[in-house]
């Protein structure tokens, strides 16, 4: 009996060891990685911090890679940086969030190395047809449709006049001019006056300061002429340091910035002190903005999006990739994309398939986010 007991215990120990090893091996087999590729902190703070946050949130899964700072002169290095992610045998998804063009070869090479890797742009700016062909999933903002939604929101906020500031090199870009035309068309439909003003051009010799000085002098003239129920829109981000500052003094409407984010102009103009750890805490930032705006007697006269799209997009792409890998999530379904955003961020985002030159792209989705009113 003693010998039999010893033999049984020995067998149990051996089986436990084997089972334990097998479980560990299976666990390792289940491990996977996601690469998120962004610019550096100094090149594009929002995208970098989004990548950094995802790597902190999922340290065993997310690998954050950064592109060289001089993109134009180091395109090949950028491509090789992206492609290097596919050298990892556990890599299941590669996401690029750089807002650059010329990166299609990187996605082609990834698929040559491992066709099973899910590739996502969030966003990049190559030709939609090429992106649709070589990238599994493309995410971006619905920039053109905002030509309609911004004017409609301004109208709902009480604007009777819509002033559009831009400059020649910006207006030469098809998307900028098309959005301007959409704004003009929507104003006509709603019975609003559309006023177009051309500023000094910071991209052809004039300085940003010259453009800002022009705005500082011209905006009061427009408000004197058309009254406080005027919405001011600028097509260039540096314009908003002046536009928001003057709005707090002259009490006109700003329905949305060109890039609708709580971190554009508001922190500078309102003197907000935001610590590094709170840079992506948009609930806290929005509360700080609302308090300052309310104190200026401007409640509900300023609006935007509650999360910086340049943070939201790469973060959402990582979360989406996890859902696809772990739960076989159907990313071709716009309703499911919208539901996932609501679940993760508790905000409404409306994804639709991109339509360009009469063609609909089934793997290219553009979105509009719900508004926040300060």
Long-range contacts (C-beta under 8 A, 24 or more apart in sequence): 31-60, 31-90, 32-61, 32-90, 32-91, 32-92, 32-325, 33-61, 33-62, 33-63, 33-88, 33-90, 33-91, 33-92, 34-58, 34-61, 34-62, 34-63, 34-91, 34-92, 34-93, 34-94, 34-95, 34-318, 34-321, 34-322, 34-325, 35-62, 35-63, 35-64, 35-65, 35-85, 35-88, 35-91, 35-93, 35-94, 35-95, 36-62, 36-63, 36-64, 36-65, 36-95, 36-97, 36-314, 36-317, 36-318, 37-65, 37-66, 37-67, 37-81, 37-82, 37-85, 37-94, 37-95, 37-96, 37-97, 37-98, 38-64, 38-65, 38-66, 38-67, 38-97, 38-98, 38-314, 39-66, 39-67, 39-69, 39-71, 39-98, 39-99, 40-66, 40-67, 40-69, 42-69, 43-67, 43-69, 43-71, 44-98, 44-99, 44-310, 45-279, 46-261, 46-263, 46-308, 46-310, 46-311, 47-97, 47-98, 47-99, 47-310, 47-311, 47-314, 49-279, 49-280, 49-311, 50-97, 50-280, 50-310, 50-311, 50-312, 50-313, 50-314, 50-315, 51-97, 51-314, 53-280, 53-315, 54-314, 54-315, 54-318, 58-318, 58-322, 61-322, 62-318, 63-88, 67-98, 67-100, 71-98, 71-100, 75-102, 78-102, 78-103, 78-106, 79-103, 79-105, 79-106, 79-109, 82-106, 82-107, 82-110, 83-109, 83-110, 83-113, 85-110, 86-110, 86-113, 86-114, 86-117, 87-113, 91-117, 92-116, 92-117, 92-118, 92-321, 92-325, 93-117, 93-118, 93-119, 93-120, 93-321, 93-324, 93-325, 94-118, 94-119, 94-120, 95-119, 95-120, 95-121, 95-122, 95-314, 95-317, 95-318, 95-321, 96-120, 96-121, 96-122, 96-124, 97-121, 97-122, 97-123, 97-124, 97-310, 97-313, 97-314, 97-317, 98-124, 99-123, 99-124, 99-125, 99-310, 100-124, 100-125, 101-125, 101-126, 102-126, 104-130, 104-131, 104-134, 104-135, 107-134, 107-135, 108-134, 118-321, 118-324, 118-325, 120-317, 120-320, 120-321, 122-313, 122-314, 122-316, 122-317, 123-313, 128-354, 128-356, 128-361, 128-364, 129-359, 131-364, 132-361, 132-362, 132-363, 132-364, 135-363, 136-363, 137-320, 137-331, 137-363, 137-365, 138-354, 138-361, 138-363, 138-364, 138-365, 139-313, 139-316, 139-317, 139-365, 139-366, 139-367, 140-313, 140-354, 140-364, 140-365, 140-366, 140-367, 141-309, 141-313, 141-366, 141-367, 141-368, 142-352, 142-366, 142-367, 142-368, 143-175, 143-179, 143-366, 144-175, 144-178, 144-179, 144-182, 145-182, 145-366, 145-368, 146-179, 146-256, 146-368, 147-178, 147-179, 147-180, 147-181, 147-182, 147-183, 147-185, 147-186, 148-182, 148-183, 148-186, 149-368, 150-183, 150-233, 150-255, 150-256, 151-183, 151-186, 151-187, 151-190, 151-192, 151-231, 151-255, 152-186, 152-190, 153-255, 153-256, 153-303, 153-371, 154-192, 154-231, 154-233, 154-253, 154-255, 155-190, 155-192, 157-231, 157-253, 157-255, 157-300, 157-301, 157-303, 157-373, 158-229, 158-253, 159-192, 159-229, 159-230, 159-231, 159-253, 159-255, 160-192, 160-193, 160-226, 160-227, 160-229, 160-230, 161-192, 161-193, 161-194, 161-195, 161-226, 161-227, 161-229, 161-230, 161-231, 162-187, 162-192, 162-193, 162-194, 162-195, 162-230, 162-231, 162-233, 163-195, 163-196, 163-197, 163-219, 163-222, 163-226, 163-230, 163-231, 163-232, 163-233, 164-194, 164-195, 164-196, 164-197, 164-233, 164-235, 165-197, 165-198, 165-199, 165-215, 165-232, 165-233, 165-234, 165-235, 165-236, 165-239, 165-243, 166-196, 166-198, 166-199, 166-234, 166-235, 166-236, 167-198, 167-199, 167-200, 167-201, 167-202, 167-203, 167-211, 167-235, 167-236, 168-198, 168-201, 168-204, 169-201, 169-203, 169-204, 170-201, 170-203, 170-235, 170-236, 171-198, 171-235, 176-235, 179-235, 180-235, 183-233, 193-226, 195-222, 195-226, 197-222, 199-239, 202-236, 202-238, 208-238, 211-236, 211-238, 211-239, 212-238, 212-239, 212-241, 212-242, 215-239, 215-242, 215-243, 215-246, 216-242, 216-246, 219-243, 219-246, 219-250, 219-252, 220-246, 220-250, 223-250, 223-252, 228-252, 228-253, 229-253, 231-255, 233-258, 234-258, 237-264, 240-264, 240-265, 241-265, 241-268, 241-269, 244-269, 244-302, 245-269, 247-298, 247-301, 247-302, 248-293, 248-296, 248-298, 251-297, 251-298, 251-301, 252-301, 253-301, 253-302, 254-301, 254-302, 254-303, 255-303, 256-303, 256-304, 256-305, 256-371, 257-304, 259-309, 259-310, 260-304, 260-305, 260-309, 260-369, 261-304, 261-305, 261-307, 261-308, 261-309, 261-310, 261-311, 262-286, 262-289, 262-304, 262-305, 262-306, 262-307, 262-308, 262-372, 263-308, 264-304, 264-308, 280-308, 280-311, 282-306, 282-307, 282-308, 282-311, 286-372, 286-374, 289-374, 290-374, 293-374, 294-374, 298-374, 299-374, 300-373, 300-374, 301-374, 302-373, 302-374, 303-371, 303-372, 303-373, 303-374, 304-371, 304-372, 304-374, 305-369, 305-370, 305-371, 305-372, 306-347, 306-369, 306-370, 306-371, 306-372, 307-345, 307-347, 307-369, 309-369, 312-345, 312-369, 316-340, 316-341, 316-344, 316-345, 319-344, 332-362, 332-363, 334-365, 337-365
